[in-house]
């Protein structure tokens, strides 16, 4: 791997929305998730981490299958 190549890991999480009983699923890079958790620990719910492909993360978020895989990385 080239020195300039960055290995990116993706996560799917449930966004907490004020006034909504169930949040929506969202996708971001692992580093962005870590920043979210630092700013408001436990506010959003991590559904699946360690996804190596953004497209796969998007598919999981849309399908709702990430909730089934909760806790796995």
C-alpha positions, 0 to 999 in steps of 0.5 A: 500500500502506498504511504499516501493511501488511507485505510478507511473504515465505515460505521452505520449508526442510528441517529437520535432525532428529537421528537421521533420515537425511532431515529434514522440510520446514517453512515460515516467514517469511523473517525467521524463516529469517534468524534460524535461519541466524544462530543455526545457520548451515547446520544446516537446508537452504533449499529455496526462498525468495521465496514471496509466499503462505503457502498456496503455501509450504505446498503446496510443502513438502507436495508435495516440489516445493520440493526440485526448485526448490532454489536459486531465489527 
